[in-house]
């Protein structure tokens, strides 16, 4: 059984990774207004 689709304009679970240079990368899937799900990410010095 497959997962339920994200509702338009919402995002899934946010995951955090630490890159080799020590910076933190946060990633999530976002269902855009055109109905397509995209991977979005942000990078920062800390997880917060």
N, C-alpha and C positions, 0 to 999 in steps of 0.2 A: 504494500500500500504506500502511495506517495504522500509527501507532505502537502499540507494545505498551502495554497498560494498566498503570498503577501498581498495585503490590500494596497491599492494605489496610494502613494504618498507615505508609506510606512517603511521601516527598516527592520532587519533581523537582529540576531544576537551580535553584539560587538565583541570582537576578539582582539587580543593584544599580543604583539610579538616584540622581542628585543632584537634589534639589528646588531651586526658585529661591531659597529662603531659606538654602541651603547644607547642609541636613540630608540624610542618606543614608537612602534607603528600600530595604529588602531585600524581595523578593517570591519566593514559590515556590508551586507547586501541591501540595496535600496530599490524599491519598485517605483520607477519614475512615472510621471503623468501620462506618458505614452504607452504604459503597460509593460515596458521592458525592465527586467531586473538587472541592476548594474552593481559591480563591486566598487565601493568608494573607500578611500583610505586617507588618513591624516598622520603626520609624523611630528613628534615633539620631544622635548628633553625628558619629560616625565610622563607617567601613565595618566595622571590627572590632566 
